[in-house]
Amino acid sequence: MNDELGEDGADFEMAPSEMSSEEAARKTSDAKISERRRSTLGTPPPEIQDLVRVEDRLSFAYFEHCTIGRDDNAITVTDVTGVIHVPAAALSVLMLGPGARVTHQAMTVIGENGATVIWVGERGVRMYAFGKPLTHSSALLQKQAELVSNTRKRLSVARMMYQMRFPGEDVSGLTMQQLRGREGARIRRVYRECSERTGVEWDKRTYDHDDFDAGSEINKALSAANTCLYGLAHAAIVALGCSPGLGFVHVGHERSFVYDIADLYKAELSIPVAFETVAAKPEDIGSAVRHNIRDAIYDLSLMKRMTKDIRYLLGTSELEDDVFESDHVGLWDDKQGEVSAGKSYSDNDEWDGGTW
């Protein structure tokens, strides 16, 4: 727009009699464009401190065969049955299944509100994308990088993760090989106990990434439940400003840390929900699992637990919340650690051939 500003910074308007016909036409055109922009863009982007904390948000919403649009700070979901509105600021994960389309403006409001978007395959398997974090601070990311880059510190965090699976036991003296063996035995026991309790036959965990329907009902249910859990862990990690790829137990994958965090809750959440869902013999196993695991996530207050556990594992439980909400940029210095950004460090502001 080409609006002029008066000396006091207020919008300066010419009287109609002082405008030429071209100027009047331009002003009318600009006003129409401004109105269209307001209609399209809705309310201004929220500030970080105004957003709903990740632990207080809805867990996830799954939609397929629909169009995702925007109405102010809500997303709209339109299909043959009508339109529903979902507050973007209250959403953690948006799962888009087959036949789902999303507008540019919908992605804008989702990104502004820090929600994670996951494009998933049929029945909710696999995940492909995520939104920006709910923080401007890199405090947790820097701490995560520090811990994962030091073998001794990394081992300590990995042991903490295994210790959370074995409450009341001391695993501090076990090697990683021994810890993996203990974890494998624990998960096999959980599968066996869930099978006996629900009457669902269990053999072993087998699945085809490229063919969801090729697996048994229980293996399909486990895949769907784990996908939901991975999406939630991914959302919590990204919302806190951590890296999904810097794992402590898992390594080499862009979602290594996602698998680390999700594994903390599988025995309590996704495995029992999968067995209980299959035992009920639903017509659509994927849909039934998503509904049941969403209820279980709410009952377990999982988002709150995830954020607390991530900060505990990274040794940042004592940091105040305003550390993660601050919009702060500094410059690294090899002696002082950090100096102020946004200022010139040259006496005369003239470039001397080195750095500014």
N, C-alpha and C positions, 0 to 999 in steps of 0.2 A: 504494500500500500504506500501511497505517496502523501499521507497526511502531513501538513506542516505543523511545527511546534512553535508556540509563542515563547517569549523570553523567560517566562516563569515555568516553562515546561508543560503548560496545559495545551490541549488541542486548540489550534487557532483556526477559526472559521471565518470566511469572508461573507459579507452580507450578499444576498442573492443579487442585488442591483449592481454589485461590484464585480460579479463573475461574468466572464464571457460565456457564450453558449457551449464552447468546448470544455471550459472548466466546470460548468454546471453538469454537463454530461459525464465528465470524469468523476465528479464527486458522487453522482447518483450510481454510477457503475461500481465505484469503490465501496459504497454503502451496501450494495447488493452482494458483492463478493464477501465483505465482512460478515454479513448476516449468514451467508451460506457456510462460511468457515466456522462460525459459532455453532451453527446447526450440526455441522459434520463433526467438529472436534469436541463439542460438549464442554464440560467444566475443565478448568486448568489442571495440569498434572499435580498430583498430591506431593507434599513434601515427605521425605523419608520418615520423619518423626510422627507424621500423621497417619501412617499406614498401620493396619492391623498387624500385630506381631504374629510370626509364623505359628507359634504354639497355640494361638487363639483362633486360628482360621478353620474353615471347613477342610475336611481331608482331601477329597477329590470328587470330580464330577465327570462322568463319561457320556459322550454323545456320539451318535453315528447317523448317517443319512439325513443331514441337516445343514443349515447355513448358520455360522456364527457371525453375528454382527455387533454393533455397538449402539448404545443409547446412553449418552452422558458417561458416567463412570460405571455403567453396568454392561455386561455382554448380553446379547439377545440370542436365543436359540430358536430357529424357525424351521419347522417341518410341516408335513401335511396336516398335523393336528392343531397347529397354531403357533404361538410365540410365548416363550417364557423369558424372564429376566433373572440374571444371576449377578449379584454384586461382585465386581472384579476384585475389590479390596478385601473380600472375605474368603477368597478362593486360594487354595494351596496348589492344587494340580488340576489341570484341564486335560482330560484324555479324549483325543479325537480319533474315532474309529473309521471304518470304511464308509465312503460316501459323504464324509464331512467336509465342508468348505468353510474357509474363514476369511473375512475381509481384512484389508490392511488396517482400517481403523480399530477393528477388534483386537488385532495383535498389538497395536499401539497402546491401548488401555490396559491390556494384560501385562505388557512389559513395564508400563509405568507403575503398576501396582505390585510388581514383583512375583507374579504367579508363574508356575512352571507349566509349559505346554508340552504335551507328549502326543506325538502321532503314533498310534498303535495299529497293529494288524487286526485281522478278524479275531473276534472274541477277546480282544484286549491284550494281545501278546506283542512284546517288543516295545521299545521306546526310542524316540529319535531326536528330540529337541528340548531345550529348556530356556527359561526367561532370565532376566537379569536379577541380581541379588537385592535383598531388602536393606542393604547397607551400603554406604559409600566407603566405609573403613576397610582396610586390608589387614587389620590386626590379627584376626583369626587365620587368614591365609598365610601371613608371614610366620605365625607360630606353627602352623601345619607344615610349611616348607622346612622350617628349622628342625622339627622333630623327625620328619621322614628322611632328612638328608644326613642324619647322624645315626650310625648303626646301633649304638648303645641306647639312645633315646627312642629310636624306632622300636627296638625290641621291648622296651619298657611299655610303650603304648600298646603294642600287640598283646603283651601279657595282660594288660589291663582289660583288653577286649575279651580275652578268654576268661579272665577272672570273673567278669560279669555273667558269664554263662555257668560258672561253678561257684555260686555263693556259699560261703561257709568253708570253702577249701582253700588251701594255699598252693597256688600254681607258680609262685615266683621262682622256684628252683628248676622248673621244667624247661627243656629245650623246645624250640619251635616244632621239631619233629614229634616230640612227645605230646605237645599241645594239640597238634593236628590229629594225632591218634585218639586222644581223649575226646575231641570234638566229634570225630567220625562215629565213635561208639555211642556218644550221647544222642546224635541225630538218628542213628539206626534204632535206638531204644524208643525215641519219641514216635517214629513211624510205627513201630510194633505196638506200642501202647495205644496209639490212636486207632489202629486197625482193630485191635481187640475190643476197644470201647465202642466203636461205631459199627462193627461188623463188616466194614469195607475191606475186601481182599487186597492184600499188599504183597508185592514181590520185590520190586526195586524201582528206583527213580530212572526212568527212561523217557526221552522226548525227542522229537525232531523239530529243530528250529524252523524248517521250511514247510512242515505239514502238521499243524496243530491237531487236526482230527485223527492223525495216525496213532496217537497215544491212547492209553486206557483212560477211563473217566477220571480216576484219581490223579493220574499224571497230568491230564488236561486241567483239572482243578488246581493242582499245585502250581502249574505254569501261570495260570490266570491270577492266583493269589499272590505269587511272588512278584509278578509284574506290577501289581498295585503297590506292594510294599517297596519295590525299587523306586517307583515314581514318587512315593512319599518321602523316602530317604533322600532322593535326589533333590526334591523341593526344599527340604530342611537344610541340606548342605549348601545349596546355591543361595538360598535366602540369607544364610548367615555369612556369606562371602567366602566360603571355603572352596577348595578345588575338588570336583568329583573324581579327578584322575590321580590324586596323590594318596594312594592307599597305604595301609600299614601291614595288613595280612595279605590282601590281594595286590597284585602288581601287574603292570604292562597293559592295562586297559583304560580307556577314557573314563570308565565309571568304577574304578577299583575301590575308591572310598565309599561309593554307594553300596557296593557289595559288602564291604566291611560293616557298615552301619546296619544294613538290612539283616545281616546274619545274626545280629544280636537279638532279634525279635521273632525269627522264623518258628522256633520251637513253641513259642507262646501264642503266635498269631496265625501266620499263613498255613502252617501244617495242620493244626487242629481245625481251622475253618474249612480247609479243603476237604478233609475227611468227613466232617459233619455235613457239608453241603452235598457231597456225593451220596451219603447215607440217606438223604431226603429225596433222592432221585428226581431232580428238577428236569424240565424239558430242555432248558438252555443252561448248560453248566457254567459258561463264562459269565452270563448275566447274573446268575444266582450267586456265584462266588463274589462278584464285585459288590453286590448288595450286602452280603453277609460280612465281608471283610470291612466294609465301610462302617457297619454297626459296631464291629469289634474294635476298630480303630478309635471310635468315639468312646466306647466303654473303657478302654485302656488309657485314654488321654495320651495317645501315642505321640502327637505332635509336640506336646509339652515335654514328654520324656526324651524324645529325640534331640531337641535343642539343648536340654540339660545334659544329656549324655555326651553330645559332641563337644560341648564346652568343657565338660569334665575330662574327657579323654585328651583334649589339647591343653589341659592345665590352665584354663582361663575362666574357671567358675567364679573366681572372686572379682573379675573385672566388672565395672559398673556398665549398665546398659548404654549410657551416653557415649561410651567409647566406641560402640558399634554403630551408633547413630550419627556421629559427628561427620561433617562434610569437610575433611581436612586433607590438605596436600602439602607435603614438605619436600625438601631436597636432601638427598643422601650426602653425607660427608664422612670421609674415611677416619677423621679424628673425633668429631663431635657427634657423629651418629646421624644427626638431622639438623638442618638449618631451615629457616623460613623460605617459602616459595613466594612468587609473585613480587619480587623486588630485584633491583639491579645491584650487583656486587662490584660494579666498576665505579671508581671515584668520579669520573667525568662522563659516565654513560657512553664513552667512545669505545668501539671495538678495537682491541689491541692485537688482534690476530689469534688470540686464544679463545677462551670461552666467555660468555656474557656473565 
